[in-house]
Amino acid sequence: MTEEERYFFDLRGYVLIEIALSQDELKGLNALFDEQQASLPDPRRAGPGTWS
């Protein structure tokens, strides 16, 4: 890690690593994320015991 990368990590709390994943890996992870999000209840709808 360069000094500049360390500085930005200290400032932002994360490190950007470009081209860490291939396009196919990224597409697969995005699809998995979308599936997981679709299976969660809609947070905009109030359920039992919640405030609306």
C-alpha positions as CSV (number, residue, x, y, z in Angstrom):
1,M,0.0,0.0,0.0
2,T,1.4,3.4,-1.0
3,E,1.5,6.4,1.3
4,E,-1.3,8.0,-0.8
5,E,-3.5,4.8,-0.5
6,R,-2.9,4.7,3.3
7,Y,-3.8,8.4,3.6
8,F,-7.1,7.9,1.7
9,F,-7.8,4.8,3.8
10,D,-7.3,6.8,6.9
11,L,-9.5,9.6,5.5
12,R,-12.3,7.5,4.0
13,G,-12.1,4.1,5.8
14,Y,-11.8,2.0,2.7
15,V,-9.4,1.2,-0.1
16,L,-10.4,1.2,-3.8
17,I,-8.8,-1.7,-5.7
18,E,-9.6,-1.2,-9.4
19,I,-10.0,-4.3,-11.6
20,A,-10.1,-6.6,-8.5
21,L,-12.9,-8.7,-10.1
22,S,-13.4,-9.7,-13.7
23,Q,-16.6,-8.5,-15.5
24,D,-18.1,-12.1,-15.2
25,E,-17.3,-12.2,-11.4
26,L,-18.9,-8.8,-11.0
27,K,-22.0,-9.8,-13.0
28,G,-22.4,-12.9,-10.9
29,L,-22.1,-11.0,-7.6
30,N,-24.6,-8.4,-8.8
31,A,-27.0,-11.1,-9.7
32,L,-26.6,-12.8,-6.3
33,F,-27.1,-9.5,-4.5
34,D,-30.2,-8.8,-6.6
35,E,-31.6,-12.2,-5.6
36,Q,-31.0,-11.6,-2.0
37,Q,-32.5,-8.2,-2.1
38,A,-35.6,-9.5,-3.8
39,S,-36.1,-12.2,-1.1
40,L,-36.2,-9.6,1.7
41,P,-39.4,-8.0,2.9
42,D,-40.1,-4.5,1.5
43,P,-39.0,-2.1,4.2
44,R,-41.5,0.5,3.0
45,R,-44.4,-1.7,4.1
46,A,-45.2,-1.6,7.8
47,G,-45.7,-5.0,9.3
48,P,-47.2,-6.1,12.6
49,G,-45.6,-4.3,15.6
50,T,-44.0,-1.6,13.5
51,W,-44.8,2.1,13.2
52,S,-46.1,3.4,9.9
